[in-house]
Amino acid sequence: METRETAALLYGYALGENGASLIEYSLLIGLVSIGILTAITSISGNLGPVWSALASIVAQVASG
């Protein structure tokens, strides 16, 4: 597909109802992704002690 054909196809999507839906879904996916990244970032600082505790428990069990 040539560049002009691709540009015409994208322009047609932008003008039509399908393009509006595509843009809305893209924005929704972007917002959900930002929310997930924010949640992971805020939780990750609190997980260090949990992983350390689990590692010590596993080490105790493994040593018998």
C-alpha positions as CSV (number, residue, x, y, z in Angstrom):
1,M,0.0,0.0,0.0
2,E,1.4,3.4,-0.9
3,T,1.7,6.3,1.4
4,R,-1.1,8.2,-0.4
5,E,-3.5,5.3,-0.1
6,T,-2.7,4.9,3.6
7,A,-3.2,8.6,4.2
8,A,-6.5,8.5,2.3
9,L,-7.6,5.5,4.3
10,L,-6.8,7.1,7.7
11,Y,-8.4,10.4,6.6
12,G,-11.6,8.4,5.7
13,Y,-11.6,6.8,9.1
14,A,-11.2,10.2,10.8
15,L,-14.2,11.6,8.9
16,G,-16.5,8.6,9.3
17,E,-18.2,7.1,12.3
18,N,-15.7,4.2,12.4
19,G,-12.9,6.7,12.8
20,A,-14.6,8.3,15.7
21,S,-15.0,5.0,17.4
22,L,-11.4,4.1,16.7
23,I,-10.2,7.3,18.3
24,E,-12.5,6.9,21.3
25,Y,-11.3,3.3,21.9
26,S,-7.7,4.5,21.5
27,L,-8.2,7.2,24.1
28,L,-9.9,4.8,26.4
29,I,-7.1,2.3,26.1
30,G,-4.6,5.0,26.8
31,L,-6.4,6.1,29.9
32,V,-6.7,2.6,31.2
33,S,-3.0,2.0,30.5
34,I,-2.1,5.2,32.5
35,G,-4.3,4.0,35.4
36,I,-2.6,0.6,35.4
37,L,0.9,2.1,35.3
38,T,0.0,4.5,38.1
39,A,-1.4,1.6,40.2
40,I,1.7,-0.5,39.6
41,T,4.0,2.3,40.4
42,S,2.3,3.1,43.7
43,I,2.2,-0.5,44.8
44,S,5.7,-1.4,43.8
45,G,7.3,0.5,46.6
46,N,5.3,-1.4,49.2
47,L,6.1,-4.8,47.7
48,G,9.8,-4.9,48.7
49,P,9.2,-6.0,52.3
50,V,6.6,-8.6,51.2
51,W,9.1,-10.2,48.7
52,S,11.8,-10.2,51.4
53,A,9.6,-11.9,53.8
54,L,8.6,-14.5,51.2
55,A,12.2,-15.1,50.3
56,S,13.2,-15.7,53.9
57,I,10.3,-18.1,54.4
58,V,11.2,-20.1,51.3
59,A,14.9,-20.2,52.4
60,Q,13.8,-21.5,55.8
61,V,11.6,-24.2,54.3
62,A,14.3,-25.2,51.7
63,S,17.0,-25.5,54.4
64,G,14.7,-27.8,56.4
